[in-house]
Amino acid sequence: QVQLVESGGGLVQPGGSLRLSCAASGSIGSISAMGWYRQAPGKQRELVAQVTSGGSTDYAASVKGRFTISRDNAKMVSLQMNSLKPEDTAVYYCNVYLRYQGWQGSWGQGTQVTVSS
């Protein structure tokens, strides 16, 4: 039983910045990786960025160079979003990969990011 809580979303103008935060809690074993996903209305959820326990990072091509994922501690991860574009508008979710359980099948509430003038 893992709980995931995202925060930090909001309304920003194109070119603006936001920092999203995620806190994992509950009965958590070894976290091998943490990641950020997003889902726009009518579209599939997609992986935005992930970071392993060893510090390796991966980014979707659409956000590379603009977003930075950081492992703040063993149970928290953040996503610094710069140079935001309207196409970044979506609900952003975090998830954790547990060593013996894989990516969690349940999702938190997510946090809404809207980029508009």
N, CA, C and O atoms as CSV, one atom per row, in Angstrom:
chain,resi,resn,atom,element,x,y,z
A,1,GLN,N,N,0.817,-1.175,0.000
A,1,GLN,CA,C,0.000,0.000,0.000
A,1,GLN,C,C,0.873,1.255,0.000
A,1,GLN,O,O,1.515,1.597,0.993
A,2,VAL,N,N,0.870,1.922,-1.145
A,2,VAL,CA,C,1.656,3.130,-1.335
A,2,VAL,C,C,0.728,4.282,-1.673
A,2,VAL,O,O,-0.170,4.146,-2.504
A,3,GLN,N,N,0.947,5.406,-1.030
A,3,GLN,CA,C,0.192,6.605,-1.328
A,3,GLN,C,C,1.098,7.605,-2.042
A,3,GLN,O,O,2.247,7.802,-1.649
A,4,LEU,N,N,0.575,8.230,-3.090
A,4,LEU,CA,C,1.323,9.200,-3.871
A,4,LEU,C,C,0.553,10.506,-3.904
A,4,LEU,O,O,-0.627,10.531,-4.254
A,5,VAL,N,N,1.215,11.583,-3.542
A,5,VAL,CA,C,0.584,12.894,-3.504
A,5,VAL,C,C,1.406,13.884,-4.304
A,5,VAL,O,O,2.566,14.145,-3.984
A,6,GLU,N,N,0.797,14.438,-5.353
A,6,GLU,CA,C,1.448,15.426,-6.204
A,6,GLU,C,C,0.969,16.828,-5.836
A,6,GLU,O,O,-0.163,17.012,-5.390
A,7,SER,N,N,1.834,17.799,-6.027
A,7,SER,CA,C,1.481,19.180,-5.754
A,7,SER,C,C,2.333,20.116,-6.598
A,7,SER,O,O,3.334,19.698,-7.180
A,8,GLY,N,N,1.938,21.373,-6.665
A,8,GLY,CA,C,2.728,22.386,-7.335
A,8,GLY,C,C,2.194,22.869,-8.665
A,8,GLY,O,O,2.747,23.804,-9.243
A,9,GLY,N,N,1.129,22.257,-9.167
A,9,GLY,CA,C,0.580,22.676,-10.440
A,9,GLY,C,C,-0.105,24.024,-10.354
A,9,GLY,O,O,-0.285,24.580,-9.270
A,10,GLY,N,N,-0.487,24.544,-11.518
A,10,GLY,CA,C,-1.156,25.826,-11.560
A,10,GLY,C,C,-1.263,26.349,-12.969
A,10,GLY,O,O,-0.976,25.639,-13.932
A,11,LEU,N,N,-1.679,27.597,-13.085
A,11,LEU,CA,C,-1.824,28.275,-14.368
A,11,LEU,C,C,-0.631,29.194,-14.587
A,11,LEU,O,O,-0.341,30.054,-13.755
A,12,VAL,N,N,0.054,29.010,-15.699
A,12,VAL,CA,C,1.211,29.836,-16.028
A,12,VAL,C,C,1.156,30.252,-17.488
A,12,VAL,O,O,0.508,29.602,-18.308
A,13,GLN,N,N,1.840,31.340,-17.802
A,13,GLN,CA,C,1.925,31.807,-19.178
A,13,GLN,C,C,2.997,31.037,-19.940
A,13,GLN,O,O,3.929,30.513,-19.330
A,14,PRO,N,N,2.879,30.962,-21.259
A,14,PRO,CA,C,3.942,30.326,-22.041
A,14,PRO,C,C,5.294,30.949,-21.715
A,14,PRO,O,O,5.422,32.168,-21.604
A,15,GLY,N,N,6.294,30.093,-21.564
A,15,GLY,CA,C,7.613,30.557,-21.194
A,15,GLY,C,C,7.847,30.596,-19.699
A,15,GLY,O,O,8.973,30.813,-19.250
A,16,GLY,N,N,6.798,30.390,-18.926
A,16,GLY,CA,C,6.909,30.413,-17.484
A,16,GLY,C,C,7.450,29.119,-16.913
A,16,GLY,O,O,7.810,28.200,-17.648
A,17,SER,N,N,7.501,29.059,-15.583
A,17,SER,CA,C,8.064,27.899,-14.891
A,17,SER,C,C,7.174,27.443,-13.750
A,17,SER,O,O,6.433,28.233,-13.164
A,18,LEU,N,N,7.258,26.162,-13.446
A,18,LEU,CA,C,6.593,25.565,-12.304
A,18,LEU,C,C,7.490,24.469,-11.752
A,18,LEU,O,O,8.280,23.871,-12.483
A,19,ARG,N,N,7.362,24.215,-10.468
A,19,ARG,CA,C,8.074,23.101,-9.851
A,19,ARG,C,C,7.053,22.189,-9.195
A,19,ARG,O,O,6.349,22.597,-8.271
A,20,LEU,N,N,6.972,20.960,-9.671
A,20,LEU,CA,C,6.069,19.975,-9.122
A,20,LEU,C,C,6.786,19.120,-8.084
A,20,LEU,O,O,7.984,18.860,-8.201
A,21,SER,N,N,6.049,18.688,-7.073
A,21,SER,CA,C,6.609,17.839,-6.029
A,21,SER,C,C,5.740,16.614,-5.842
A,21,SER,O,O,4.526,16.664,-6.036
A,22,CYS,N,N,6.364,15.520,-5.466
A,22,CYS,CA,C,5.661,14.271,-5.212
A,22,CYS,C,C,6.198,13.644,-3.944
A,22,CYS,O,O,7.409,13.553,-3.747
A,23,ALA,N,N,5.289,13.213,-3.088
A,23,ALA,CA,C,5.661,12.535,-1.860
A,23,ALA,C,C,5.035,11.150,-1.832
A,23,ALA,O,O,3.826,11.002,-2.011
A,24,ALA,N,N,5.851,10.151,-1.609
A,24,ALA,CA,C,5.386,8.779,-1.478
A,24,ALA,C,C,5.387,8.400,-0.011
A,24,ALA,O,O,6.294,8.773,0.733
A,25,SER,N,N,4.377,7.663,0.403
A,25,SER,CA,C,4.292,7.243,1.788
A,25,SER,C,C,3.601,5.891,1.880
A,25,SER,O,O,3.104,5.366,0.883
A,26,GLY,N,N,3.576,5.335,3.081
A,26,GLY,CA,C,2.962,4.045,3.300
A,26,GLY,C,C,4.001,2.958,3.461
A,26,GLY,O,O,5.161,3.227,3.774
A,27,SER,N,N,3.572,1.730,3.243
A,27,SER,CA,C,4.459,0.585,3.372
A,27,SER,C,C,5.266,0.419,2.099
A,27,SER,O,O,4.880,-0.311,1.186
A,28,ILE,N,N,6.385,1.106,2.057
A,28,ILE,CA,C,7.231,1.118,0.874
A,28,ILE,C,C,8.540,0.401,1.157
A,28,ILE,O,O,9.196,0.647,2.170
A,29,GLY,N,N,8.905,-0.481,0.254
A,29,GLY,CA,C,10.183,-1.163,0.362
A,29,GLY,C,C,11.270,-0.355,-0.308
A,29,GLY,O,O,11.380,0.853,-0.100
A,30,SER,N,N,12.060,-1.015,-1.099
A,30,SER,CA,C,13.152,-0.361,-1.811
A,30,SER,C,C,12.635,0.268,-3.100
A,30,SER,O,O,12.093,-0.423,-3.962
A,31,ILE,N,N,12.804,1.581,-3.225
A,31,ILE,CA,C,12.371,2.299,-4.415
A,31,ILE,C,C,13.522,2.335,-5.415
A,31,ILE,O,O,14.553,2.961,-5.169
A,32,SER,N,N,13.337,1.662,-6.535
A,32,SER,CA,C,14.377,1.606,-7.550
A,32,SER,C,C,14.370,2.831,-8.453
A,32,SER,O,O,15.415,3.250,-8.950
A,33,ALA,N,N,13.185,3.404,-8.663
A,33,ALA,CA,C,13.074,4.569,-9.522
A,33,ALA,C,C,11.805,5.333,-9.209
A,33,ALA,O,O,10.863,4.786,-8.636
A,34,MET,N,N,11.785,6.591,-9.584
A,34,MET,CA,C,10.599,7.421,-9.461
A,34,MET,C,C,10.428,8.160,-10.779
A,34,MET,O,O,11.407,8.485,-11.452
A,35,GLY,N,N,9.186,8.420,-11.139
A,35,GLY,CA,C,8.949,9.055,-12.419
A,35,GLY,C,C,7.760,9.987,-12.422
A,35,GLY,O,O,6.905,9.944,-11.536
A,36,TRP,N,N,7.723,10.832,-13.438
A,36,TRP,CA,C,6.610,11.743,-13.664
A,36,TRP,C,C,5.928,11.392,-14.978
A,36,TRP,O,O,6.589,11.160,-15.990
A,37,TYR,N,N,4.612,11.357,-14.955
A,37,TYR,CA,C,3.788,11.103,-16.120
A,37,TYR,C,C,2.821,12.261,-16.286
A,37,TYR,O,O,2.608,13.039,-15.356
A,38,ARG,N,N,2.237,12.376,-17.467
A,38,ARG,CA,C,1.210,13.389,-17.671
A,38,ARG,C,C,0.145,12.853,-18.608
A,38,ARG,O,O,0.401,11.972,-19.428
A,39,GLN,N,N,-1.048,13.397,-18.474
A,39,GLN,CA,C,-2.163,12.987,-19.308
A,39,GLN,C,C,-3.037,14.184,-19.629
A,39,GLN,O,O,-3.573,14.834,-18.731
A,40,ALA,N,N,-3.175,14.466,-20.903
A,40,ALA,CA,C,-4.060,15.518,-21.367
A,40,ALA,C,C,-5.434,14.913,-21.651
A,40,ALA,O,O,-5.530,13.714,-21.914
A,41,PRO,N,N,-6.494,15.711,-21.602
A,41,PRO,CA,C,-7.840,15.193,-21.865
A,41,PRO,C,C,-7.920,14.472,-23.208
A,41,PRO,O,O,-7.494,15.002,-24.234
A,42,GLY,N,N,-8.468,13.264,-23.189
A,42,GLY,CA,C,-8.622,12.498,-24.408
A,42,GLY,C,C,-7.361,11.838,-24.916
A,42,GLY,O,O,-7.375,11.219,-25.981
A,43,LYS,N,N,-6.273,11.955,-24.182
A,43,LYS,CA,C,-5.006,11.369,-24.600
A,43,LYS,C,C,-4.518,10.357,-23.576
A,43,LYS,O,O,-4.958,10.355,-22.426
A,44,GLN,N,N,-3.605,9.499,-24.005
A,44,GLN,CA,C,-3.042,8.496,-23.115
A,44,GLN,C,C,-2.020,9.113,-22.169
A,44,GLN,O,O,-1.380,10.116,-22.486
A,45,ARG,N,N,-1.882,8.500,-21.015
A,45,ARG,CA,C,-0.866,8.922,-20.075
A,45,ARG,C,C,0.505,8.582,-20.648
A,45,ARG,O,O,0.705,7.487,-21.173
A,46,GLU,N,N,1.447,9.513,-20.551
A,46,GLU,CA,C,2.778,9.310,-21.092
A,46,GLU,C,C,3.847,9.602,-20.050
A,46,GLU,O,O,3.666,10.439,-19.165
A,47,LEU,N,N,4.950,8.901,-20.173
A,47,LEU,CA,C,6.088,9.124,-19.286
A,47,LEU,C,C,6.799,10.401,-19.693
A,47,LEU,O,O,7.127,10.593,-20.864
A,48,VAL,N,N,7.034,11.271,-18.725
A,48,VAL,CA,C,7.709,12.535,-18.962
A,48,VAL,C,C,9.180,12.453,-18.586
A,48,VAL,O,O,10.050,12.877,-19.347
A,49,ALA,N,N,9.452,11.907,-17.411
A,49,ALA,CA,C,10.819,11.810,-16.922
A,49,ALA,C,C,10.890,10.783,-15.808
A,49,ALA,O,O,9.896,10.526,-15.129
A,50,GLN,N,N,12.052,10.201,-15.622
A,50,GLN,CA,C,12.257,9.271,-14.526
A,50,GLN,C,C,13.683,9.365,-14.027
A,50,GLN,O,O,14.590,9.764,-14.758
A,51,VAL,N,N,13.867,8.992,-12.771
A,51,VAL,CA,C,15.188,8.991,-12.161
A,51,VAL,C,C,15.333,7.725,-11.335
A,51,VAL,O,O,14.423,7.367,-10.586
A,52,THR,N,N,16.461,7.046,-11.461
A,52,THR,CA,C,16.710,5.822,-10.715
A,52,THR,C,C,17.348,6.144,-9.379
A,52,THR,O,O,17.768,7.274,-9.125
A,53,SER,N,N,17.413,5.124,-8.525
A,53,SER,CA,C,18.043,5.305,-7.225
A,53,SER,C,C,19.520,5.644,-7.368
A,53,SER,O,O,20.120,6.223,-6.462
A,54,GLY,N,N,20.105,5.284,-8.505
A,54,GLY,CA,C,21.497,5.595,-8.762
A,54,GLY,C,C,21.712,6.968,-9.365
A,54,GLY,O,O,22.853,7.389,-9.555
A,55,GLY,N,N,20.633,7.672,-9.668
A,55,GLY,CA,C,20.745,9.021,-10.188
A,55,GLY,C,C,20.637,9.161,-11.693
A,55,GLY,O,O,20.703,10.277,-12.208
A,56,SER,N,N,20.474,8.065,-12.413
A,56,SER,CA,C,20.324,8.151,-13.864
A,56,SER,C,C,18.963,8.721,-14.217
A,56,SER,O,O,17.967,8.399,-13.569
A,57,THR,N,N,18.912,9.564,-15.235
A,57,THR,CA,C,17.665,10.205,-15.637
A,57,THR,C,C,17.356,9.952,-17.103
A,57,THR,O,O,18.254,9.742,-17.919
A,58,ASP,N,N,16.067,9.977,-17.420
A,58,ASP,CA,C,15.586,9.872,-18.790
A,58,ASP,C,C,14.440,10.852,-18.964
A,58,ASP,O,O,13.655,11.073,-18.042
A,59,TYR,N,N,14.347,11.443,-20.158
A,59,TYR,CA,C,13.308,12.419,-20.446
A,59,TYR,C,C,12.649,12.124,-21.776
A,59,TYR,O,O,13.286,11.621,-22.701
A,60,ALA,N,N,11.372,12.441,-21.863
A,60,ALA,CA,C,10.698,12.392,-23.140
A,60,ALA,C,C,11.305,13.455,-24.045
A,60,ALA,O,O,11.708,14.520,-23.577
A,61,ALA,N,N,11.370,13.167,-25.333
A,61,ALA,CA,C,11.976,14.106,-26.268
A,61,ALA,C,C,11.301,15.470,-26.231
A,61,ALA,O,O,11.953,16.493,-26.439
A,62,SER,N,N,10.012,15.489,-25.968
A,62,SER,CA,C,9.255,16.729,-25.980
A,62,SER,C,C,9.611,17.681,-24.840
A,62,SER,O,O,9.314,18.873,-24.918
A,63,VAL,N,N,10.243,17.172,-23.783
A,63,VAL,CA,C,10.564,18.014,-22.632
A,63,VAL,C,C,12.056,18.116,-22.377
A,63,VAL,O,O,12.478,18.881,-21.510
A,64,LYS,N,N,12.856,17.373,-23.103
A,64,LYS,CA,C,14.294,17.368,-22.887
A,64,LYS,C,C,14.866,18.774,-23.053
A,64,LYS,O,O,14.568,19.471,-24.023
A,65,GLY,N,N,15.685,19.173,-22.096
A,65,GLY,CA,C,16.279,20.495,-22.119
A,65,GLY,C,C,15.449,21.539,-21.418
A,65,GLY,O,O,15.945,22.630,-21.140
A,66,ARG,N,N,14.191,21.235,-21.122
A,66,ARG,CA,C,13.306,22.182,-20.456
A,66,ARG,C,C,12.919,21.733,-19.053
A,66,ARG,O,O,12.751,22.563,-18.159
A,67,PHE,N,N,12.777,20.423,-18.853
A,67,PHE,CA,C,12.373,19.869,-17.564
A,67,PHE,C,C,13.566,19.187,-16.896
A,67,PHE,O,O,14.451,18.662,-17.572
A,68,THR,N,N,13.578,19.201,-15.578
A,68,THR,CA,C,14.609,18.520,-14.808
A,68,THR,C,C,13.963,17.744,-13.670
A,68,THR,O,O,13.251,18.324,-12.851
A,69,ILE,N,N,14.206,16.439,-13.614
A,69,ILE,CA,C,13.684,15.618,-12.535
A,69,ILE,C,C,14.769,15.450,-11.482
A,69,ILE,O,O,15.940,15.256,-11.811
A,70,SER,N,N,14.376,15.526,-10.218
A,70,SER,CA,C,15.323,15.421,-9.120
A,70,SER,C,C,14.766,14.537,-8.016
A,70,SER,O,O,13.595,14.646,-7.653
A,71,ARG,N,N,15.597,13.676,-7.494
A,71,ARG,CA,C,15.243,12.842,-6.360
A,71,ARG,C,C,15.619,13.619,-5.103
A,71,ARG,O,O,16.797,13.718,-4.762
A,72,ASP,N,N,14.633,14.162,-4.424
A,72,ASP,CA,C,14.886,15.013,-3.265
A,72,ASP,C,C,15.307,14.212,-2.046
A,72,ASP,O,O,16.148,14.664,-1.270
A,73,ASN,N,N,14.739,13.040,-1.867
A,73,ASN,CA,C,15.143,12.098,-0.841
A,73,ASN,C,C,14.600,10.735,-1.235
A,73,ASN,O,O,14.148,10.544,-2.364
A,74,ALA,N,N,14.643,9.791,-0.312
A,74,ALA,CA,C,14.252,8.426,-0.630
A,74,ALA,C,C,12.798,8.296,-1.065
A,74,ALA,O,O,12.447,7.353,-1.774
A,75,LYS,N,N,11.957,9.223,-0.651
A,75,LYS,CA,C,10.533,9.116,-0.933
A,75,LYS,C,C,9.925,10.347,-1.586
A,75,LYS,O,O,8.703,10.483,-1.630
A,76,MET,N,N,10.757,11.240,-2.093
A,76,MET,CA,C,10.242,12.444,-2.722
A,76,MET,C,C,10.967,12.720,-4.038
A,76,MET,O,O,12.170,12.490,-4.160
A,77,VAL,N,N,10.225,13.209,-5.002
A,77,VAL,CA,C,10.791,13.548,-6.305
A,77,VAL,C,C,10.132,14.833,-6.793
A,77,VAL,O,O,8.950,15.066,-6.540
A,78,SER,N,N,10.889,15.653,-7.484
A,78,SER,CA,C,10.360,16.899,-8.001
A,78,SER,C,C,10.604,16.992,-9.498
A,78,SER,O,O,11.430,16.272,-10.058
A,79,LEU,N,N,9.870,17.891,-10.129
A,79,LEU,CA,C,10.024,18.135,-11.561
A,79,LEU,C,C,10.041,19.636,-11.779
A,79,LEU,O,O,9.019,20.304,-11.627
A,80,GLN,N,N,11.196,20.162,-12.134
A,80,GLN,CA,C,11.330,21.574,-12.458
A,80,GLN,C,C,10.979,21.752,-13.923
A,80,GLN,O,O,11.614,21.157,-14.794
A,81,MET,N,N,9.977,22.562,-14.198
A,81,MET,CA,C,9.467,22.757,-15.545
A,81,MET,C,C,9.725,24.195,-15.975
A,81,MET,O,O,9.138,25.126,-15.424
A,82,ASN,N,N,10.591,24.374,-16.948
A,82,ASN,CA,C,10.923,25.690,-17.470
A,82,ASN,C,C,10.495,25.808,-18.925
A,82,ASN,O,O,10.232,24.808,-19.593
A,83,SER,N,N,10.430,27.041,-19.404
A,83,SER,CA,C,10.068,27.311,-20.796
A,83,SER,C,C,8.800,26.563,-21.192
A,83,SER,O,O,8.749,25.916,-22.238
A,84,LEU,N,N,7.795,26.656,-20.357
A,84,LEU,CA,C,6.564,25.906,-20.571
A,84,LEU,C,C,5.845,26.337,-21.845
A,84,LEU,O,O,5.838,27.512,-22.212
A,85,LYS,N,N,5.246,25.363,-22.500
A,85,LYS,CA,C,4.503,25.566,-23.732
A,85,LYS,C,C,3.056,25.138,-23.540
A,85,LYS,O,O,2.768,24.325,-22.661
A,86,PRO,N,N,2.142,25.668,-24.343
A,86,PRO,CA,C,0.737,25.255,-24.222
A,86,PRO,C,C,0.550,23.740,-24.315
A,86,PRO,O,O,-0.329,23.186,-23.654
A,87,GLU,N,N,1.356,23.077,-25.116
A,87,GLU,CA,C,1.234,21.636,-25.259
A,87,GLU,C,C,1.666,20.858,-24.026
A,87,GLU,O,O,1.493,19.641,-23.972
A,88,ASP,N,N,2.230,21.548,-23.030
A,88,ASP,CA,C,2.562,20.908,-21.764
A,88,ASP,C,C,1.349,20.810,-20.849
A,88,ASP,O,O,1.415,20.172,-19.798
A,89,THR,N,N,0.260,21.426,-21.234
A,89,THR,CA,C,-0.953,21.401,-20.426
A,89,THR,C,C,-1.446,19.972,-20.247
A,89,THR,O,O,-1.693,19.268,-21.226
A,90,ALA,N,N,-1.590,19.544,-18.996
A,90,ALA,CA,C,-1.999,18.185,-18.681
A,90,ALA,C,C,-2.091,18.032,-17.173
A,90,ALA,O,O,-1.696,18.920,-16.417
A,91,VAL,N,N,-2.618,16.893,-16.746
A,91,VAL,CA,C,-2.546,16.513,-15.347
A,91,VAL,C,C,-1.273,15.699,-15.181
A,91,VAL,O,O,-1.043,14.734,-15.910
A,92,TYR,N,N,-0.454,16.089,-14.225
A,92,TYR,CA,C,0.823,15.435,-14.003
A,92,TYR,C,C,0.741,14.508,-12.796
A,92,TYR,O,O,0.226,14.884,-11.743
A,93,TYR,N,N,1.255,13.293,-12.963
A,93,TYR,CA,C,1.242,12.273,-11.928
A,93,TYR,C,C,2.659,11.777,-11.664
A,93,TYR,O,O,3.516,11.824,-12.547
A,94,CYS,N,N,2.898,11.308,-10.461
A,94,CYS,CA,C,4.166,10.652,-10.176
A,94,CYS,C,C,3.906,9.179,-9.898
A,94,CYS,O,O,2.773,8.777,-9.632
A,95,ASN,N,N,4.956,8.387,-9.960
A,95,ASN,CA,C,4.845,6.974,-9.644
A,95,ASN,C,C,6.197,6.485,-9.145
A,95,ASN,O,O,7.221,7.142,-9.335
A,96,VAL,N,N,6.182,5.331,-8.510
A,96,VAL,CA,C,7.405,4.748,-7.979
A,96,VAL,C,C,7.546,3.316,-8.454
A,96,VAL,O,O,6.561,2.594,-8.609
A,97,TYR,N,N,8.787,2.920,-8.684
A,97,TYR,CA,C,9.090,1.547,-9.074
A,97,TYR,C,C,9.726,0.867,-7.868
A,97,TYR,O,O,10.829,1.215,-7.447
A,98,LEU,N,N,9.009,-0.106,-7.323
A,98,LEU,CA,C,9.501,-0.847,-6.174
A,98,LEU,C,C,10.245,-2.086,-6.636
A,98,LEU,O,O,9.824,-2.766,-7.572
A,99,ARG,N,N,11.337,-2.368,-5.980
A,99,ARG,CA,C,12.244,-3.428,-6.405
A,99,ARG,C,C,11.562,-4.766,-6.677
A,99,ARG,O,O,11.895,-5.442,-7.651
A,100,TYR,N,N,10.628,-5.148,-5.845
A,100,TYR,CA,C,9.986,-6.441,-6.005
A,100,TYR,C,C,8.531,-6.358,-6.474
A,100,TYR,O,O,7.848,-7.381,-6.534
A,101,GLN,N,N,8.055,-5.177,-6.801
A,101,GLN,CA,C,6.665,-5.003,-7.194
A,101,GLN,C,C,6.477,-4.235,-8.491
A,101,GLN,O,O,5.372,-4.224,-9.033
A,102,GLY,N,N,7.491,-3.608,-8.996
A,102,GLY,CA,C,7.391,-2.850,-10.226
A,102,GLY,C,C,6.702,-1.513,-10.029
A,102,GLY,O,O,6.522,-1.054,-8.901
A,103,TRP,N,N,6.317,-0.890,-11.137
A,103,TRP,CA,C,5.591,0.368,-11.071
A,103,TRP,C,C,4.236,0.137,-10.421
A,103,TRP,O,O,3.579,-0.875,-10.667
A,104,GLN,N,N,3.830,1.082,-9.595
A,104,GLN,CA,C,2.563,0.954,-8.886
A,104,GLN,C,C,1.397,1.040,-9.856
A,104,GLN,O,O,1.395,1.853,-10.781
A,105,GLY,N,N,0.401,0.185,-9.629
A,105,GLY,CA,C,-0.748,0.140,-10.507
A,105,GLY,C,C,-1.793,1.197,-10.217
A,105,GLY,O,O,-2.645,1.470,-11.063
A,106,SER,N,N,-1.744,1.792,-9.050
A,106,SER,CA,C,-2.685,2.843,-8.692
A,106,SER,C,C,-2.010,4.206,-8.780
A,106,SER,O,O,-0.800,4.331,-8.592
A,107,TRP,N,N,-2.819,5.226,-9.069
A,107,TRP,CA,C,-2.316,6.578,-9.256
A,107,TRP,C,C,-2.919,7.535,-8.239
A,107,TRP,O,O,-4.012,7.309,-7.720
A,108,GLY,N,N,-2.186,8.603,-7.966
A,108,GLY,CA,C,-2.703,9.635,-7.090
A,108,GLY,C,C,-3.671,10.533,-7.826
A,108,GLY,O,O,-4.107,10.215,-8.933
A,109,GLN,N,N,-4.005,11.648,-7.218
A,109,GLN,CA,C,-4.942,12.586,-7.821
A,109,GLN,C,C,-4.314,13.388,-8.956
A,109,GLN,O,O,-5.017,13.887,-9.835
A,110,GLY,N,N,-3.000,13.507,-8.936
A,110,GLY,CA,C,-2.319,14.304,-9.932
A,110,GLY,C,C,-2.435,15.788,-9.621
A,110,GLY,O,O,-3.171,16.191,-8.721
A,111,THR,N,N,-1.702,16.591,-10.372
A,111,THR,CA,C,-1.771,18.033,-10.217
A,111,THR,C,C,-1.882,18.671,-11.596
A,111,THR,O,O,-1.128,18.330,-12.508
A,112,GLN,N,N,-2.819,19.594,-11.744
A,112,GLN,CA,C,-3.114,20.200,-13.038
A,112,GLN,C,C,-2.104,21.284,-13.385
A,112,GLN,O,O,-1.818,22.173,-12.583
A,113,VAL,N,N,-1.575,21.191,-14.592
A,113,VAL,CA,C,-0.700,22.223,-15.138
A,113,VAL,C,C,-1.367,22.787,-16.382
A,113,VAL,O,O,-1.650,22.051,-17.329
A,114,THR,N,N,-1.617,24.078,-16.382
A,114,THR,CA,C,-2.231,24.739,-17.522
A,114,THR,C,C,-1.326,25.864,-17.990
A,114,THR,O,O,-0.992,26.767,-17.222
A,115,VAL,N,N,-0.931,25.805,-19.248
A,115,VAL,CA,C,-0.056,26.818,-19.838
A,115,VAL,C,C,-0.871,27.591,-20.866
A,115,VAL,O,O,-1.219,27.060,-21.921
A,116,SER,N,N,-1.168,28.827,-20.556
A,116,SER,CA,C,-2.018,29.639,-21.419
A,116,SER,C,C,-1.801,31.113,-21.131
A,116,SER,O,O,-1.479,31.504,-20.009
A,117,SER,N,N,-1.983,31.920,-22.161
A,117,SER,CA,C,-1.904,33.359,-22.001
A,117,SER,C,C,-3.283,33.956,-21.773
A,117,SER,O,O,-3.412,35.170,-21.616
